[in-house]
Amino acid sequence: MTTLDDFTRRAAHLDAANPVASARHQFDLPEGEVYFLGNSLGPLTHAARAAVTRVLDDEWRNGLVRTWHDGDWLDLAASTGDLVGRVIGAPAGSVVAGDSTSVALFKVLAAAARINQSPGRRVLLCDSRNFPTDRYVARSVAELHGLDFVEAEVTDMPARFADDIAVMTASMIDYRSADLHDVRAITAAAHEHCIITVWDLAHAAGAVKCDVLANDIDFAVGCGYKYLNGGPGAPAYMYAAPRIIGSVHQPIPGWFGHAEPFGFEDTYRPAAGITRFSSGTTHVLSMKAMHAALGVINMYPIDDLRTTCIGLGDFFIEGFDTFLGGGNFSLGSRREGSQRGGHIALLHPDAERMSKELIARGLIVDFRPPNVIRVAFSPLFLRYADVARLVGELTVLK
Ligand SMILES: Cc1ncc(COP(=O)(O)O)c(C=O)c1O
């Protein structure tokens, strides 16, 4: 019979073999706590701290306004976008960072609706299980563009695809269950009807391979503060397929998206590339933190990050099966690692109280009503030993 001690010993062996184990040293983690919420707000990297300190102590304090031109601030949205691109499988020049995910989604959905403007295309189709902000924004874009707002489960979408749909939007990973959708197949099915596809990668980037170019996605958006560890309120990002970038129009044509922001021209001329999706002044402080954190994630091959992410989740499920049967906990996520994102939904009828109990024991998880405890297996800083500790505490609580 396997004991918790055996399980903990196995964790030590798995940690020793983890190809991305060294990444943990890049983080400034609080003593004594285990952080299972890298899917919500990634932790602080030493690099982000240093980058922000450099802006405060030198670039802003000494350089002042000159740094816009003498430093790298003007190019920061594009260079940060390129670093995101390496994580999500997008070529250089096809991603720009900025705004929040909500605003970014509004911009790309409006751009998509404009591309497919035609009397026959009446529908904007939205993932019915999408994160609430996505559904609010998508409904608003539909109303503004005179489209019918229709919702469907992502898995049902291919059956609904038809020539009356202008745009479809969905999350690659369900924020509650962590279901990983077959982006390639759904995008291909949409394209058969010339539907423009807009994917939210918020819970995917850094935890799974997004392969936006290989999957032929038209547009994507996502958060910088989750697995990318960009910091609280970190900028979002927008991707447009290189084949369409040069012809898309976004609805907030500000000076930072202009071909020559400092030309102060009377008329808007979009930048040739993806920076046409920028609108206003770059949020330098938060962008610098995110840029630095992306440097950390880009030190590791995404295949290794994915392997470790699945490995940690599988190890948790093994512990769940071995030690947690017969209690009130159940699994709300798929068992097959390749079908899951980075987190696992642990279900309990009294999930809110259980989350608080875990947090009081230094295991930081979160609660999603009505009965979900979310536990994320961020591959850069979590250890198998942390998972063993979680399983041990759950055996006490079950
Ligand atoms: C899938 C998804 N999309 C969008 C958002 C919201 O992003 P923002 O607050 O940057 O607008 C979140 C926030 O957690 C999310 O999980």
The ligand as an SDF file (V2000), in Angstrom:
LIG
                    3D

 16 16  0  0  0  0  0  0  0  0999 V2000
  -10.4060   34.0140  -19.9140 C   0  0  0  0  0  0  0  0  0  0  0  0
  -10.2930   35.4190  -19.4160 C   0  0  0  0  0  0  0  0  0  0  0  0
  -10.5010   36.4440  -20.2670 N   0  0  0  0  0  0  0  0  0  0  0  0
  -10.4350   37.7060  -19.8440 C   0  0  0  0  0  0  0  0  0  0  0  0
  -10.1540   38.0230  -18.5330 C   0  0  0  0  0  0  0  0  0  0  0  0
  -10.1680   39.4530  -18.0750 C   0  0  0  0  0  0  0  0  0  0  0  0
   -9.0440   40.1280  -18.4020 O   0  0  0  0  0  0  0  0  0  0  0  0
   -8.8230   41.6850  -18.0890 P   0  0  0  0  0  0  0  0  0  0  0  0
   -9.1100   41.8930  -16.6380 O   0  0  0  0  0  0  0  0  0  0  0  0
   -7.3900   41.8760  -18.4370 O   0  0  0  0  0  0  0  0  0  0  0  0
   -9.7330   42.4800  -18.9280 O   0  0  0  0  0  0  0  0  0  0  0  0
   -9.9020   37.0040  -17.6270 C   0  0  0  0  0  0  0  0  0  0  0  0
   -9.5670   37.3170  -16.2310 C   0  0  0  0  0  0  0  0  0  0  0  0
   -9.2890   36.4980  -15.4050 O   0  0  0  0  0  0  0  0  0  0  0  0
   -9.9890   35.6700  -18.0710 C   0  0  0  0  0  0  0  0  0  0  0  0
   -9.7810   34.6520  -17.2320 O   0  0  0  0  0  0  0  0  0  0  0  0
  1  2  1  0
  2  3  1  0
  2 15  2  0
  3  4  2  0
  4  5  1  0
  5  6  1  0
  5 12  2  0
  6  7  1  0
  7  8  1  0
  8  9  2  0
  8 10  1  0
  8 11  1  0
 12 13  1  0
 12 15  1  0
 13 14  2  0
 15 16  1  0
M  END
$$$$
